[in-house]
Amino acid sequence: MTALDKYLIKLKLIKAQLLLGFFIIVGFSTCSQKPKEVLIEGLTMGTSYTIKIITKEAQINVDNMTYLIDSILVEINNQMSTYIEKSEINRFNHYTGTDPFPLSPEFYRVVERALFWTEKTHGAFDITILPLVSIWGFGPSGKQSPPSENDVLAVLNYSGYEQLTLHLSGVQKKSPNVMLDVNAIAKGFGVDEVSRFLNFKGFNNYMVEIGGEVYCKGVNEKGKIWRIGIESPNLKDTDFMDIASLNNKAMASSGNYRNYYSTPSGDVTHIVDPSTGQPVSEISATTVIADNCIDADALATALMVMGVEKGLALIEELDEVEGVIVKRNENMELEKIYSSGFIKVAFLP
């Protein structure tokens, strides 16, 4: 049983005790009030989060809500951050045994879903990527310099999703050198977990955003479907590249225009192709809209690796998923390639 589940059970008991005495008061007070926006902000997973809740409730204890949301996110961080020394993922990464390593329910769900997308993308999405991104200078050590070809080949020998076997309550590594990095899916999972918490609390209109990954439910303070800006890979642009309307949908983006470093031979980006061990450069950015954020998050990264043709082909195969891929043309101008249903889903009247 997870920490969130334990909290939800306890909350149910408290609500049951209070409901009989207070339902009349709450009913009359909420009917006479206009919806208002409650803003909750904080830091998590090396980035920021923003939550907007639209409610008619007379009072919301923002400090208490912030504490409860932070508790959920802190637990996820302690499970999945490679930057926390004693996190669960680091314990797995430093584990040298070949017996199955037991995982917490949350971490297990993330690994299980990650491996699902690994199969769907034919290895383009791969959470055993940590050794590869580390030798390119994008791991916890932060030393940014290109590796030798021999270093890349050596790491490729013990990375790859084939090195993992998922068991009923844990995961087994074939080589003690296998290390996981779930950064490309954890923020999406965090968005989904906070959304699940808000659903249980009875909120029907809200927006949850962590580091640019977002889920929107219902309507905003003006009674309109939430509209979320999509950042342009050209950081000099002051306007959003697009503005998407999210009707009970999640949206996640990935790109190579922020996290990179320059060398005499060119820019080195933080997204690495698991099959070649080389940074990707064909695509500038991707955005995916899906029913939940964990899937949108994983797919946005996968499209960066797969390229335009294979990436769009995958999106067209999937139900309730749309995407846009941004690349530079021969004149170095940004070109947007939409999936067949993206405009209908994202650009609502």
The 8 nearest C-alpha neighbors of each residue, nearest first, counted from 0:
[[1, 4, 5, 2, 104, 3, 103, 105],
 [2, 0, 4, 3, 5, 104, 105, 103],
 [1, 3, 5, 4, 6, 0, 71, 74],
 [2, 4, 6, 1, 5, 7, 71, 196],
 [3, 5, 7, 1, 6, 2, 0, 8],
 [6, 4, 2, 8, 3, 7, 1, 9],
 [5, 7, 3, 9, 4, 8, 10, 2],
 [6, 8, 10, 4, 9, 5, 3, 11],
 [9, 7, 11, 5, 10, 6, 4, 12],
 [10, 8, 6, 12, 11, 7, 5, 13],
 [9, 11, 7, 13, 8, 12, 14, 6],
 [10, 12, 14, 8, 9, 13, 15, 7],
 [13, 11, 15, 9, 10, 14, 16, 8],
 [12, 14, 10, 16, 15, 11, 17, 9],
 [13, 15, 11, 17, 16, 12, 18, 10],
 [14, 16, 12, 18, 13, 17, 11, 19],
 [17, 15, 13, 14, 18, 12, 19, 20],
 [18, 16, 14, 15, 20, 19, 21, 13],
 [17, 19, 15, 21, 22, 20, 14, 16],
 [20, 18, 17, 21, 22, 16, 15, 23],
 [21, 19, 18, 17, 22, 23, 16, 24],
 [20, 22, 24, 18, 23, 19, 25, 17],
 [21, 23, 25, 18, 24, 26, 19, 20],
 [24, 22, 26, 25, 21, 27, 20, 19],
 [25, 23, 21, 26, 27, 22, 28, 20],
 [24, 26, 28, 22, 23, 27, 29, 21],
 [25, 27, 23, 24, 29, 28, 22, 30],
 [28, 26, 30, 24, 25, 29, 23, 31],
 [27, 29, 25, 30, 26, 31, 24, 57],
 [30, 28, 55, 32, 56, 31, 26, 27],
 [31, 29, 27, 28, 32, 26, 55, 33],
 [32, 30, 29, 28, 27, 33, 55, 26],
 [33, 31, 29, 30, 55, 34, 28, 57],
 [32, 34, 55, 35, 31, 29, 30, 54],
 [35, 33, 55, 54, 53, 220, 32, 36],
 [34, 36, 53, 54, 220, 33, 55, 37],
 [35, 37, 53, 52, 220, 51, 38, 54],
 [36, 38, 52, 51, 53, 35, 39, 54],
 [37, 39, 51, 50, 36, 52, 40, 49],
 [40, 38, 50, 49, 65, 51, 37, 41],
 [41, 39, 49, 48, 50, 38, 42, 47],
 [40, 42, 48, 47, 43, 49, 39, 69],
 [41, 43, 47, 46, 48, 45, 44, 40],
 [42, 44, 46, 45, 47, 72, 48, 41],
 [45, 43, 46, 76, 80, 42, 186, 47],
 [44, 46, 43, 42, 47, 210, 82, 80],
 [47, 45, 44, 43, 210, 42, 48, 209],
 [48, 46, 42, 210, 41, 43, 209, 49],
 [47, 49, 209, 41, 208, 40, 42, 210],
 [50, 48, 40, 208, 39, 207, 209, 51],
 [49, 51, 207, 39, 206, 38, 208, 40],
 [50, 52, 38, 206, 205, 37, 36, 39],
 [51, 53, 205, 37, 36, 204, 54, 50],
 [54, 52, 36, 204, 35, 205, 220, 34],
 [53, 55, 34, 56, 35, 52, 36, 202],
 [56, 54, 34, 29, 32, 33, 57, 35],
 [55, 57, 29, 54, 58, 59, 28, 25],
 [58, 56, 55, 29, 28, 59, 32, 25],
 [57, 59, 56, 60, 55, 61, 54, 29],
 [60, 58, 61, 56, 57, 64, 37, 63],
 [59, 61, 63, 62, 64, 58, 65, 37],
 [62, 60, 64, 63, 59, 65, 39, 37],
 [61, 63, 65, 60, 64, 66, 67, 59],
 [62, 64, 66, 60, 65, 61, 67, 59],
 [65, 63, 61, 67, 66, 62, 68, 60],
 [64, 66, 62, 68, 63, 67, 69, 61],
 [67, 65, 63, 69, 64, 68, 70, 62],
 [66, 68, 70, 64, 69, 65, 63, 71],
 [69, 67, 65, 71, 70, 66, 64, 72],
 [68, 70, 72, 66, 71, 67, 73, 65],
 [69, 71, 67, 73, 68, 72, 66, 74],
 [72, 70, 68, 74, 69, 73, 75, 67],
 [71, 73, 69, 75, 74, 70, 76, 68],
 [74, 72, 76, 70, 75, 71, 69, 77],
 [73, 75, 77, 76, 72, 71, 70, 78],
 [76, 74, 72, 78, 73, 77, 79, 71],
 [75, 77, 73, 80, 79, 78, 74, 72],
 [78, 76, 86, 74, 75, 79, 73, 80],
 [77, 79, 87, 75, 86, 76, 88, 74],
 [78, 80, 88, 76, 77, 75, 87, 81],
 [79, 81, 76, 82, 83, 77, 78, 86],
 [80, 82, 83, 89, 88, 79, 139, 86],
 [81, 83, 80, 139, 84, 86, 89, 138],
 [84, 82, 86, 81, 80, 85, 77, 89],
 [83, 85, 86, 82, 89, 81, 90, 80],
 [86, 84, 83, 89, 90, 87, 77, 88],
 [87, 85, 77, 78, 89, 83, 88, 84],
 [86, 88, 78, 90, 89, 79, 91, 85],
 [87, 89, 91, 79, 90, 86, 78, 92],
 [90, 88, 92, 86, 91, 87, 81, 93],
 [89, 91, 87, 93, 88, 92, 94, 86],
 [90, 92, 94, 88, 89, 93, 87, 100],
 [91, 93, 178, 89, 90, 94, 88, 179],
 [94, 92, 90, 91, 89, 95, 178, 175],
 [95, 93, 91, 92, 96, 90, 175, 100],
 [96, 94, 175, 93, 97, 176, 174, 92],
 [97, 95, 98, 94, 175, 172, 99, 100],
 [96, 98, 172, 173, 171, 99, 95, 175],
 [97, 99, 96, 171, 100, 172, 170, 173],
 [100, 98, 171, 170, 169, 101, 97, 166],
 [99, 101, 169, 170, 171, 98, 102, 91],
 [102, 100, 169, 168, 99, 170, 103, 107],
 [101, 103, 169, 107, 106, 168, 104, 100],
 [102, 104, 106, 105, 107, 101, 78, 168],
 [105, 103, 107, 106, 108, 102, 1, 0],
 [106, 104, 108, 107, 103, 109, 1, 75],
 [105, 107, 109, 103, 108, 104, 102, 110],
 [106, 108, 104, 110, 105, 109, 102, 111],
 [109, 107, 111, 105, 106, 110, 112, 104],
 [108, 110, 106, 112, 107, 111, 113, 105],
 [111, 109, 113, 107, 112, 108, 114, 106],
 [110, 112, 108, 114, 109, 113, 107, 115],
 [113, 111, 115, 109, 114, 110, 108, 116],
 [112, 114, 110, 116, 115, 111, 109, 117],
 [113, 115, 117, 111, 116, 112, 110, 118],
 [114, 116, 112, 113, 118, 117, 111, 119],
 [117, 115, 119, 113, 118, 114, 120, 124],
 [118, 116, 114, 122, 124, 120, 115, 119],
 [117, 119, 121, 116, 115, 120, 122, 114],
 [120, 118, 116, 117, 121, 115, 122, 313],
 [121, 119, 123, 117, 122, 118, 116, 124],
 [122, 120, 118, 119, 123, 117, 124, 116],
 [121, 123, 117, 124, 120, 125, 118, 273],
 [124, 122, 120, 301, 121, 304, 125, 305],
 [125, 123, 117, 301, 122, 120, 116, 126],
 [126, 124, 127, 117, 122, 128, 160, 123],
 [125, 127, 128, 180, 179, 181, 124, 113],
 [128, 126, 179, 125, 178, 159, 158, 129],
 [127, 129, 126, 131, 130, 125, 180, 132],
 [128, 130, 180, 132, 131, 179, 127, 178],
 [131, 129, 133, 132, 128, 134, 178, 154],
 [132, 130, 133, 128, 129, 134, 276, 154],
 [131, 133, 135, 137, 129, 134, 130, 138],
 [132, 134, 138, 136, 130, 137, 135, 131],
 [135, 133, 136, 131, 132, 146, 130, 145],
 [136, 134, 132, 145, 133, 137, 146, 144],
 [135, 137, 143, 142, 133, 141, 134, 138],
 [138, 136, 133, 132, 141, 135, 269, 143],
 [137, 139, 133, 140, 141, 132, 136, 129],
 [138, 140, 141, 82, 81, 137, 133, 136],
 [141, 139, 138, 142, 133, 136, 137, 143],
 [140, 142, 136, 139, 138, 137, 143, 133],
 [143, 141, 136, 140, 144, 137, 138, 135],
 [144, 142, 136, 141, 135, 137, 145, 260],
 [143, 145, 136, 135, 142, 146, 134, 262],
 [144, 146, 135, 147, 143, 136, 134, 267],
 [147, 145, 134, 135, 150, 144, 148, 151],
 [146, 148, 150, 149, 151, 145, 152, 134],
 [147, 149, 151, 150, 152, 146, 153, 145],
 [148, 150, 152, 147, 151, 153, 146, 154],
 [151, 149, 153, 147, 148, 152, 146, 154],
 [150, 152, 148, 154, 149, 153, 276, 155],
 [153, 151, 155, 149, 154, 150, 148, 156],
 [154, 152, 150, 156, 151, 155, 149, 157],
 [153, 155, 156, 151, 152, 157, 158, 150],
 [156, 154, 152, 158, 157, 153, 151, 276],
 [157, 155, 154, 153, 158, 152, 159, 151],
 [156, 158, 155, 154, 177, 174, 176, 159],
 [159, 157, 155, 127, 156, 177, 154, 162],
 [158, 160, 161, 127, 162, 125, 273, 157],
 [159, 161, 162, 163, 125, 127, 158, 122],
 [162, 160, 159, 163, 164, 158, 173, 172],
 [161, 163, 173, 160, 172, 159, 158, 174],
 [164, 162, 172, 161, 160, 171, 173, 165],
 [165, 163, 171, 170, 166, 172, 162, 161],
 [164, 166, 170, 169, 171, 163, 167, 111],
 [167, 165, 169, 170, 168, 164, 99, 171],
 [168, 166, 169, 165, 170, 101, 107, 99],
 [169, 167, 166, 101, 102, 107, 170, 104],
 [170, 168, 101, 102, 100, 166, 99, 167],
 [169, 171, 165, 99, 100, 166, 164, 101],
 [170, 172, 99, 164, 163, 100, 98, 97],
 [173, 171, 163, 174, 162, 97, 177, 164],
 [174, 172, 162, 97, 163, 171, 175, 177],
 [173, 175, 176, 172, 177, 157, 162, 97],
 [174, 176, 95, 177, 96, 172, 173, 94],
 [177, 175, 174, 178, 157, 95, 92, 158],
 [176, 178, 175, 174, 158, 157, 172, 127],
 [179, 177, 92, 127, 129, 176, 130, 180],
 [178, 180, 127, 126, 129, 128, 92, 181],
 [179, 181, 129, 126, 182, 128, 127, 178],
 [182, 180, 183, 184, 126, 185, 179, 79],
 [181, 183, 185, 184, 180, 186, 80, 79],
 [184, 182, 181, 297, 185, 296, 300, 186],
 [183, 185, 297, 296, 187, 181, 182, 186],
 [186, 184, 188, 182, 187, 181, 189, 183],
 [187, 185, 189, 188, 184, 209, 190, 212],
 [186, 188, 293, 292, 190, 189, 185, 296],
 [187, 189, 293, 185, 191, 186, 190, 192],
 [190, 188, 186, 192, 187, 191, 185, 193],
 [191, 189, 187, 193, 188, 192, 207, 194],
 [190, 192, 194, 188, 189, 193, 292, 195],
 [193, 191, 195, 189, 194, 190, 188, 196],
 [192, 194, 196, 190, 195, 191, 189, 197],
 [195, 193, 191, 197, 196, 192, 190, 198],
 [196, 194, 192, 198, 193, 197, 191, 199],
 [195, 197, 193, 199, 194, 198, 192, 200],
 [198, 196, 200, 194, 199, 195, 202, 193],
 [199, 197, 195, 201, 200, 196, 202, 194],
 [198, 200, 196, 201, 197, 195, 202, 7],
 [199, 201, 197, 198, 202, 196, 195, 7],
 [200, 202, 198, 199, 203, 197, 196, 204],
 [203, 201, 198, 197, 200, 204, 205, 54],
 [202, 204, 217, 201, 216, 205, 198, 53],
 [205, 203, 217, 216, 53, 218, 202, 52],
 [206, 204, 52, 216, 51, 53, 215, 203],
 [205, 207, 215, 51, 50, 214, 216, 208],
 [206, 208, 50, 214, 213, 190, 49, 215],
 [209, 207, 213, 49, 212, 48, 211, 50],
 [210, 208, 48, 212, 211, 47, 186, 190],
 [209, 211, 46, 47, 212, 48, 208, 186],
 [210, 212, 209, 208, 213, 251, 252, 48],
 [213, 211, 251, 209, 208, 210, 250, 187],
 [214, 212, 208, 250, 207, 249, 211, 251],
 [213, 215, 249, 207, 248, 206, 250, 292],
 [216, 214, 206, 247, 248, 205, 245, 249],
 [215, 217, 247, 204, 205, 246, 206, 203],
 [216, 218, 204, 203, 247, 224, 246, 205],
 [217, 219, 224, 223, 222, 204, 225, 216],
 [218, 220, 222, 221, 223, 225, 224, 53],
 [219, 221, 222, 36, 53, 35, 34, 218],
 [222, 220, 219, 223, 218, 34, 224, 35],
 [221, 223, 218, 219, 220, 224, 217, 34],
 [222, 224, 218, 219, 221, 225, 220, 217],
 [225, 223, 218, 246, 219, 244, 226, 245],
 [224, 226, 245, 244, 219, 218, 223, 215],
 [225, 227, 244, 243, 245, 242, 224, 228],
 [228, 226, 243, 242, 244, 225, 229, 245],
 [227, 229, 242, 239, 241, 243, 230, 226],
 [230, 228, 241, 239, 240, 242, 231, 227],
 [231, 229, 239, 240, 228, 232, 241, 238],
 [230, 232, 240, 233, 239, 234, 229, 236],
 [233, 231, 234, 256, 284, 283, 230, 254],
 [234, 232, 231, 235, 236, 256, 333, 230],
 [233, 235, 236, 232, 231, 237, 256, 230],
 [234, 236, 233, 237, 231, 232, 238, 230],
 [237, 235, 234, 238, 233, 231, 239, 240],
 [236, 238, 235, 239, 234, 231, 233, 240],
 [239, 237, 236, 240, 231, 230, 241, 228],
 [238, 240, 230, 241, 229, 228, 231, 242],
 [239, 241, 231, 230, 229, 238, 242, 228],
 [242, 240, 229, 239, 228, 243, 230, 231],
 [241, 243, 228, 227, 229, 226, 239, 244],
 [244, 242, 345, 227, 226, 346, 245, 228],
 [243, 245, 226, 345, 225, 346, 347, 224],
 [246, 244, 248, 225, 215, 247, 243, 226],
 [245, 247, 248, 224, 216, 244, 217, 215],
 [248, 246, 216, 215, 245, 217, 249, 214],
 [249, 247, 290, 245, 246, 214, 215, 289],
 [250, 248, 214, 292, 291, 289, 213, 288],
 [249, 251, 288, 213, 287, 295, 212, 292],
 [252, 250, 212, 296, 295, 287, 286, 299],
 [253, 251, 286, 285, 299, 287, 212, 296],
 [252, 254, 285, 299, 284, 300, 286, 251],
 [255, 253, 284, 283, 256, 285, 252, 257],
 [254, 256, 268, 283, 257, 258, 284, 269],
 [257, 255, 254, 232, 258, 283, 259, 233],
 [258, 256, 255, 259, 254, 232, 268, 234],
 [257, 259, 269, 255, 256, 268, 260, 254],
 [260, 258, 268, 267, 269, 257, 266, 255],
 [261, 259, 267, 266, 268, 262, 258, 143],
 [260, 262, 266, 265, 267, 259, 263, 264],
 [261, 263, 265, 264, 266, 260, 267, 144],
 [264, 262, 265, 261, 266, 267, 260, 145],
 [263, 265, 262, 266, 261, 267, 145, 260],
 [266, 264, 262, 263, 261, 267, 260, 268],
 [265, 267, 261, 260, 262, 268, 259, 264],
 [266, 268, 260, 259, 261, 278, 265, 269],
 [269, 267, 259, 255, 278, 270, 258, 266],
 [268, 270, 259, 258, 137, 271, 278, 255],
 [271, 269, 278, 268, 279, 272, 255, 132],
 [272, 270, 278, 277, 279, 276, 273, 269],
 [271, 273, 276, 274, 277, 275, 304, 278],
 [274, 272, 276, 275, 271, 123, 128, 125],
 [273, 275, 272, 276, 122, 123, 159, 155],
 [276, 274, 277, 272, 273, 155, 271, 151],
 [275, 277, 273, 272, 274, 271, 151, 131],
 [276, 278, 275, 271, 272, 279, 273, 151],
 [279, 277, 271, 270, 268, 272, 267, 269],
 [280, 278, 271, 270, 272, 281, 304, 277],
 [279, 281, 282, 278, 283, 268, 255, 303],
 [282, 280, 279, 306, 326, 283, 303, 327],
 [281, 283, 326, 280, 284, 303, 325, 306],
 [282, 284, 326, 254, 325, 255, 232, 256],
 [285, 283, 254, 325, 253, 282, 324, 232],
 [284, 286, 324, 253, 252, 299, 323, 325],
 [285, 287, 252, 323, 322, 251, 299, 253],
 [288, 286, 322, 295, 251, 250, 299, 321],
 [287, 289, 250, 321, 249, 320, 295, 322],
 [290, 288, 320, 249, 295, 291, 248, 319],
 [289, 291, 248, 249, 319, 292, 288, 247],
 [292, 290, 249, 289, 293, 294, 248, 295],
 [291, 293, 187, 295, 249, 294, 296, 191],
 [294, 292, 187, 188, 296, 295, 184, 291],
 [295, 293, 297, 292, 296, 291, 298, 289],
 [294, 296, 292, 298, 287, 251, 289, 297],
 [297, 295, 251, 293, 184, 187, 299, 294],
 [298, 296, 184, 294, 300, 299, 295, 183],
 [297, 299, 301, 295, 300, 296, 302, 294],
 [298, 300, 296, 302, 253, 252, 301, 297],
 [301, 299, 303, 298, 302, 297, 253, 183],
 [300, 302, 298, 124, 304, 123, 303, 299],
 [303, 301, 305, 310, 304, 299, 300, 306],
 [304, 302, 300, 301, 305, 282, 306, 285],
 [305, 303, 301, 302, 306, 272, 123, 279],
 [306, 304, 302, 310, 309, 303, 301, 123],
 [305, 307, 310, 304, 309, 308, 303, 302],
 [306, 308, 310, 309, 311, 324, 305, 302],
 [309, 307, 310, 311, 306, 312, 305, 313],
 [310, 308, 312, 311, 305, 307, 306, 313],
 [311, 309, 302, 307, 313, 305, 312, 308],
 [310, 312, 314, 313, 308, 309, 307, 315],
 [311, 313, 309, 315, 310, 314, 308, 316],
 [312, 314, 316, 310, 311, 315, 309, 317],
 [315, 313, 311, 317, 316, 312, 321, 320],
 [314, 316, 312, 313, 317, 311, 338, 339],
 [315, 317, 313, 314, 312, 318, 311, 320],
 [318, 316, 314, 315, 320, 319, 313, 321],
 [317, 319, 320, 316, 315, 314, 321, 289],
 [320, 318, 289, 317, 290, 321, 288, 340],
 [321, 319, 289, 318, 288, 317, 314, 322],
 [322, 320, 341, 288, 287, 338, 314, 340],
 [321, 323, 287, 338, 286, 341, 288, 337],
 [322, 324, 337, 286, 336, 285, 338, 335],
 [325, 323, 285, 336, 335, 284, 337, 326],
 [324, 326, 335, 284, 334, 283, 285, 282],
 [327, 325, 282, 283, 334, 333, 328, 324],
 [326, 328, 333, 331, 332, 334, 329, 325],
 [329, 327, 331, 330, 332, 334, 333, 326],
 [328, 330, 331, 327, 332, 333, 326, 334],
 [329, 331, 328, 332, 327, 333, 334, 326],
 [332, 330, 327, 328, 329, 333, 326, 334],
 [333, 331, 327, 330, 328, 334, 329, 326],
 [334, 332, 327, 326, 328, 325, 331, 335],
 [333, 335, 326, 325, 327, 332, 328, 336],
 [336, 334, 325, 324, 337, 323, 333, 326],
 [335, 337, 324, 323, 325, 334, 338, 307],
 [338, 336, 323, 341, 322, 339, 335, 324],
 [337, 339, 341, 322, 340, 321, 323, 311],
 [338, 340, 341, 337, 315, 342, 321, 343],
 [341, 339, 343, 338, 342, 321, 344, 337],
 [340, 342, 321, 344, 338, 343, 345, 339],
 [341, 343, 346, 345, 344, 340, 337, 339],
 [344, 342, 340, 341, 345, 346, 347, 339],
 [343, 345, 341, 342, 346, 340, 347, 244],
 [346, 344, 243, 244, 342, 341, 347, 343],
 [347, 345, 342, 243, 244, 343, 344, 348],
 [346, 348, 345, 244, 344, 343, 243, 342],
 [347, 346, 244, 345, 224, 343, 344, 223]]
